[in-house]
Amino acid sequence: MSKSVLITGANGGIGQALCQTFKEAGYFVIATDRVSGSCICDAFINADMEALCTDSQFREVFFTQVRGYLQEQGLFALVNNAAVQILGKTEDIQVEDWQKTLYVNLVASFV
């Protein structure tokens, strides 16, 4: 039975490379991203990491989906690759931009 890995942000360049590398190493790859893409995986879950932090119903559905794909041994690894980068002048960055960055890049990995 193969080990399971959950990779967030799976459709970007780094995410796709992670999915392929883990898949080639024999892992059962569960991939997530905000939009469907072409990553190499065994299961894909459409997931917004900001919503994972702020919406308890979304979080419950997400984890139910993840558990549904897990093998008997459970989740072996989590690669928190999802990230946002909001660029601009300091005076143009809004509090909401900062909150989104914190949710996606930091809080989601602890939820």
N, C-alpha and C positions, 0 to 999 in steps of 0.2 A: 504494500500500500504506500502510495507516495505521500510526501509531506505537503501541507497546504501553505500557501503564502498569499497574503492580501496586499496588493500594490495599488496605492492611490495615485491619481494623476497619471494614469496609464497611457494616455494618447499622445503625450508630448514625446519629444525625441528621447529623453532620458527614460521616461516611463515605458516606451516601446522596447528600448534596449533591455531594461530590467525584466520585463515580461518574457522576452525571448531568452534571456540568459537563464532565468529560473526554470522556464519550460524545458530548455535543453538539458538542464541539470536534473530533470525528472520530477519537478514539483507540480502539484495541482495549483494552477495560477488563477486566483480570483482578482480581476482587475476592476477598478472604478475610475470614473471620470464624469465630468458634467455632461459630456456629449459622447455619443457612440463614435467609435473610430476603428482603426485597423490593427490594434495591438493583438499579439499572439497570446491567447489565454484560453482557459477551459470554461470560465464563466465571467460574464461582464455584468456589472451593476451600475446603472446610471445614478450618480450620486454627486451632490453639491456639498462640499465640506463645510461651507458656511451654514447651510441648512442643518447639517448634522449637529452643529453646535447650538443652534437657536430654536429648532423645531422638534419637540419631543416626539410627535407622531412620526415625523420623517425618520428620526433616529431609531424608533422602534421597528419600523418597516425595514430600514437598512440592515439592522442587526439580525432580524428574522431572515432576510435574504442571505446574509453571510452564513448564518448557522445552517441554512438549508443546503449550502454547497459544501460545508465542511465534512471531511471524512471522520472516521471514528476517533482518530488521535487528536482532533481539534486543529486549531491554527498553530502552525510552527513559527511563522515569521510575519511581521508587518513591515512594509516599506512605505513610510509616509512621504511620498514624493510629490503630492499635490501642493501647489504653492501659487500665490499671486504676487505680483510686483506692480504697485501703482506708482508711477513716476510722475514727477512734476515739481514745480517750485513749491517751497514750503507753504507759502501763502495760498496756493491753489489746492493743497491736499485738505480734504474735509475729514472731520472726526469719523464719519461713516467709512471712509477709505481706510483709515487706520484700524478701525474695528474689524473690517473685512479681512485685512492683512493678518491681524492677530488671530482671528477665528480660523482661517484657512491654514496659515503657516505654523501656528503654535497650538491653539486649543484643540483642534480636531484630533490631533494625535493622542490626546488624553481623554477623549470622550468615550 
